[in-house]
Amino acid sequence: MTRAGLRPVSRQTRAYFAPVDRVNGPTAIFDPSKDYGFELDAPTAPWIDLGWIENFRRTSTSQIDGLAGGTAGAVTAQARRALGARVDFEFREWGKLQMALAGGSEHMNVLATDESASRAGAGGIPLAAVPLLAGSNAGELVLGAGGIAGFEAEDLVACDVDYAQQVGYVGTGIAAAYVKNAADVRQDANYVRRVTFNVGRVALVTGTSLLLTQGLPGGVPAAGAAVQQVMAFVDREGGTFLQQWSGLFMAEEESGGRVCFFYPLLSPCSVKAEFERESLIPIQKPIGELALQASFTAFPTVDGNDGALVLCYRSYFPARGAAVY
């Protein structure tokens, strides 16, 4: 055995997120007994790779109080209360999910509009959606020979159902927003596609289909889905919807063992009155890299093994040949 293996050395931390079933609770599980071979560049579903992150900080706000007893009022026992934890870091990569998590609220797809459409902060009335045909899946969107005419390789597209005045969570596979009243979203048939996470980039246009570079995050499109081109992503300061995701953070080992942090349920939070949303990381003046500041509070879930309320699981996979302690 060697004691050198007891010193984990890591270059960076990598972030993975998985959608939460907003009705039934978290569904993503990082099981150390099964996921010890977790591949950083090819995560297993439902985990989505959001790249390397910087300034990763985990803070516990839980309190342990002493319980006094006896005539001397001495501490005879302890109890945990105000269970709480926070996670803070910077996304160095920008994408739809990174922006949604850092922004915290509904995240908008800016749908392609006609030149005559009125201006709006998140895009105006869009061009008509193209209905999806049978045979489509998460990586191939079948539109037919006529339907593909408005698309070309490298386009971003959103694929989801029409908004049909339903209330509650909307978005195929991933809850993207919550609608209390159809009038709030102007009964807009395109609203679900405005917020859906089922967005992909076109790799190739065939005679009848759009082939995507990656499978849609929300999975196979629902029946009745349609496709629209996306021009940009927008998040907003405001809104009532709060994102909820499961988080997994990996400190990849350069030497020693691997350390993993699994949070079953994370929701955005503001850690202080003035919260810096972006920061500029100097490269060589005047050039700098924009980083997205993200901050989350951890919600407790019940561990099925013993019924304990748990905020986070910290796993350590010892290096081969290392001492146990």
C-alpha positions in Angstrom: 0.0 0.0 0.0 1.0 3.6 -0.6 -0.1 6.7 1.3 0.6 8.8 -1.8 -2.7 7.6 -3.2 -4.6 9.2 -0.4 -3.9 12.7 -1.8 -6.5 13.4 -4.6 -5.0 15.8 -7.2 -7.5 17.3 -9.7 -7.0 19.8 -12.5 -10.6 21.0 -12.8 -14.2 20.2 -11.9 -16.7 19.1 -14.5 -20.5 19.7 -14.2 -23.3 17.4 -15.3 -27.0 18.1 -14.9 -30.1 15.9 -15.3 -33.8 17.0 -15.5 -36.1 16.6 -12.5 -39.6 15.3 -12.7 -41.4 18.3 -11.3 -44.4 16.3 -10.3 -42.9 13.2 -8.8 -39.5 14.4 -7.7 -35.8 13.7 -8.7 -35.3 10.7 -11.0 -31.5 10.9 -11.7 -29.4 8.8 -9.5 -25.6 8.6 -9.3 -25.0 5.2 -7.8 -21.3 4.7 -6.8 -21.7 0.9 -7.0 -22.7 1.1 -10.6 -21.2 4.4 -11.8 -17.6 4.0 -10.7 -16.6 3.9 -14.4 -18.5 7.2 -15.2 -17.0 8.5 -18.5 -16.5 12.3 -18.4 -16.7 12.7 -22.1 -19.6 10.2 -22.6 -22.0 10.5 -19.6 -24.8 8.0 -19.4 -28.4 9.3 -19.7 -30.0 11.3 -18.2 -26.8 13.3 -17.4 -26.0 16.2 -19.7 -22.4 17.3 -19.9 -22.1 21.1 -19.3 -18.3 21.3 -19.5 -15.6 22.3 -17.1 -16.4 24.8 -14.4 -14.3 27.2 -12.3 -14.3 28.4 -8.7 -16.5 25.5 -7.6 -17.5 26.1 -4.0 -19.7 24.0 -1.7 -21.1 25.6 1.4 -23.0 24.0 4.3 -25.5 26.2 6.2 -26.7 23.3 8.4 -26.4 23.9 12.1 -25.7 21.5 15.0 -27.0 22.6 18.3 -26.2 21.2 21.7 -29.0 19.9 23.9 -28.4 20.8 27.6 -29.7 18.7 30.5 -29.2 18.0 34.2 -28.8 20.5 37.0 -25.5 21.8 35.6 -27.1 22.5 32.2 -24.3 20.6 30.5 -24.5 19.5 26.8 -25.6 15.9 26.9 -26.6 15.4 23.2 -26.5 17.2 19.9 -29.1 17.6 17.1 -28.9 18.9 13.6 -31.3 21.7 12.5 -31.8 24.2 9.7 -30.5 21.7 7.1 -29.1 23.6 4.2 -26.3 23.7 1.6 -25.3 25.9 -1.3 -23.2 25.4 -4.5 -21.5 28.2 -6.4 -19.3 28.2 -9.5 -18.7 29.7 -12.9 -19.8 28.2 -16.2 -17.0 28.8 -18.7 -19.1 27.4 -21.6 -22.2 29.1 -22.9 -25.2 27.1 -24.1 -28.9 26.9 -23.6 -28.8 24.8 -20.5 -25.9 26.8 -18.9 -27.8 30.0 -19.5 -31.0 28.6 -18.1 -29.3 27.3 -14.9 -27.4 30.5 -14.4 -30.5 32.7 -15.1 -32.7 30.5 -12.9 -36.1 31.2 -14.6 -37.8 30.4 -17.9 -35.3 30.3 -20.7 -36.4 31.4 -24.2 -35.7 30.2 -27.7 -35.8 33.2 -30.1 -37.8 31.7 -33.0 -37.2 33.0 -36.5 -39.7 35.7 -37.4 -40.9 37.3 -40.6 -39.2 40.6 -41.4 -42.6 42.4 -40.9 -43.1 41.1 -37.4 -43.2 43.6 -34.5 -40.1 43.8 -32.3 -40.0 42.0 -28.9 -37.4 41.4 -26.3 -37.5 37.6 -26.7 -38.6 37.6 -30.4 -42.0 38.4 -31.9 -44.6 36.4 -33.8 -42.6 33.6 -35.5 -42.7 32.0 -38.9 -45.2 29.0 -39.0 -44.0 25.8 -37.5 -43.4 22.7 -39.8 -45.3 19.6 -38.5 -43.2 16.6 -37.7 -44.0 13.4 -39.6 -44.0 9.7 -38.6 -40.6 8.0 -38.3 -39.0 10.9 -36.3 -36.8 10.3 -33.3 -34.5 12.3 -31.0 -31.8 12.5 -33.6 -33.8 12.7 -36.9 -36.7 15.0 -37.6 -38.8 13.9 -40.5 -40.5 16.8 -42.2 -41.1 15.6 -45.7 -39.8 16.9 -49.0 -41.7 20.2 -48.8 -41.1 20.8 -45.1 -37.3 20.8 -45.2 -37.2 23.8 -47.7 -36.7 26.4 -45.0 -33.8 24.6 -43.2 -30.1 24.1 -43.8 -27.1 22.6 -42.1 -25.9 24.4 -38.9 -29.4 25.8 -38.2 -30.7 25.6 -34.6 -34.2 24.1 -34.3 -36.8 23.7 -31.6 -39.1 20.7 -31.7 -42.1 20.4 -29.5 -45.9 20.4 -29.5 -48.2 23.4 -30.0 -49.5 25.1 -26.9 -53.1 24.1 -26.6 -54.2 26.2 -23.6 -53.0 23.5 -21.1 -52.0 24.7 -17.6 -49.1 23.3 -15.5 -45.6 22.4 -16.6 -44.9 22.5 -20.3 -42.0 21.1 -22.4 -41.4 17.5 -23.7 -39.2 15.5 -21.4 -38.0 18.5 -19.4 -40.2 21.0 -17.6 -39.3 24.3 -19.2 -42.0 26.6 -17.7 -45.2 26.6 -15.7 -48.4 28.1 -17.1 -51.0 29.2 -14.6 -53.4 30.6 -17.1 -53.5 30.4 -20.9 -54.1 34.2 -21.1 -50.7 34.8 -19.4 -49.0 33.5 -22.6 -51.5 35.1 -24.9 -52.7 31.5 -25.9 -49.7 31.5 -28.2 -49.6 28.2 -30.1 -45.8 28.6 -30.3 -45.2 29.1 -26.6 -44.0 25.6 -25.8 -41.4 25.8 -28.6 -40.4 29.2 -27.2 -39.3 27.6 -23.9 -38.6 23.9 -24.7 -35.3 22.3 -24.0 -35.8 20.0 -27.0 -33.4 22.1 -29.2 -30.7 20.8 -31.5 -28.4 21.8 -34.3 -28.9 20.5 -37.8 -25.9 18.5 -39.0 -27.3 17.4 -42.4 -30.5 18.0 -44.4 -31.6 15.0 -46.4 -34.4 14.8 -49.0 -37.0 14.5 -46.2 -35.3 14.9 -42.8 -33.1 17.0 -40.5 -30.3 15.0 -39.0 -29.1 16.5 -35.7 -25.6 16.7 -34.3 -26.9 15.5 -30.9 -30.1 13.9 -29.8 -32.8 16.2 -28.4 -32.3 16.5 -24.6 -36.0 15.9 -23.9 -35.9 12.7 -25.9 -38.2 11.5 -28.7 -40.6 14.3 -29.8 -44.2 14.0 -28.6 -47.0 13.2 -31.0 -48.2 16.4 -32.8 -44.8 18.1 -32.4 -43.6 20.7 -34.9 -40.3 22.3 -35.8 -39.2 26.0 -35.9 -35.8 27.6 -36.5 -34.1 29.2 -33.5 -32.0 32.3 -34.0 -30.7 32.9 -30.4 -31.2 32.1 -26.8 -32.6 34.6 -24.2 -32.9 34.6 -20.5 -34.5 37.3 -18.5 -34.1 39.0 -15.2 -37.4 38.2 -13.7 -40.2 35.6 -14.1 -41.8 33.3 -11.5 -40.6 29.9 -12.7 -37.6 28.5 -11.0 -35.4 25.8 -12.6 -34.9 22.5 -10.7 -32.3 20.0 -11.8 -30.1 17.2 -10.3 -26.4 18.1 -10.3 -23.3 15.9 -10.5 -19.8 17.4 -10.1 -16.7 15.4 -10.9 -13.2 16.3 -9.8 -11.3 14.2 -12.3 -8.2 12.6 -10.9 -4.8 13.6 -12.1 -3.4 11.3 -9.4 -5.0 9.7 -6.3 -8.7 8.9 -6.2 -11.7 10.5 -7.9 -14.1 12.7 -5.9 -17.8 13.1 -6.9 -20.5 15.3 -5.5 -24.1 14.3 -6.3 -27.0 16.7 -5.5 -30.4 15.1 -6.1 -32.2 18.5 -6.2 -30.7 21.9 -6.9 -32.6 25.2 -7.5 -31.2 28.6 -8.1 -30.6 31.1 -5.3 -29.1 34.5 -4.7 -26.4 34.4 -2.0 -26.4 38.2 -1.4 -28.3 41.4 -2.2 -26.0 42.2 -5.1 -25.4 39.1 -7.3 -22.8 39.3 -10.1 -24.4 37.5 -13.1 -21.4 37.5 -15.4 -17.7 38.1 -14.9 -15.0 39.0 -17.4 -11.9 36.7 -17.2 -8.9 38.6 -18.7 -7.0 36.7 -21.4 -4.9 39.5 -22.9 -6.3 43.0 -22.7 -8.6 44.1 -24.3 -9.7 40.5 -24.8 -11.5 38.6 -22.0 -13.7 35.6 -21.6 -17.3 36.0 -20.3 -18.2 33.5 -17.5 -21.7 32.7 -16.3 -22.0 32.9 -12.5 -24.3 30.2 -11.1 -25.5 29.7 -7.5 -27.8 27.0 -6.2 -29.5 25.9 -3.0 -29.8 22.2 -2.3 -33.2 20.8 -1.4 -33.4 17.6 0.8 -34.5 14.2 -0.5 -35.1 11.0 1.4 -32.5 8.3 1.3 -34.2 5.0 0.8 -31.7 3.1 2.8 -32.5 4.6 6.1 -35.0 7.4 5.6 -32.5 10.2 6.3 -33.0 13.6 4.8 -30.0 14.2 2.5 -28.8 17.3 0.5 -25.6 15.9 -1.1 -23.7 12.6 -1.5 -19.9 12.9 -1.6 -18.3 9.8 -3.1 -14.6 9.0 -3.1 -13.2 6.2 -5.3 -9.8 5.4 -3.9 -6.8 5.0 -6.2 -5.7 1.4 -6.8 -3.2 0.3 -4.3 -3.8 3.2 -1.9 -4.1 2.8 1.8 -7.6 2.8 3.2 -6.9 5.5 5.8 
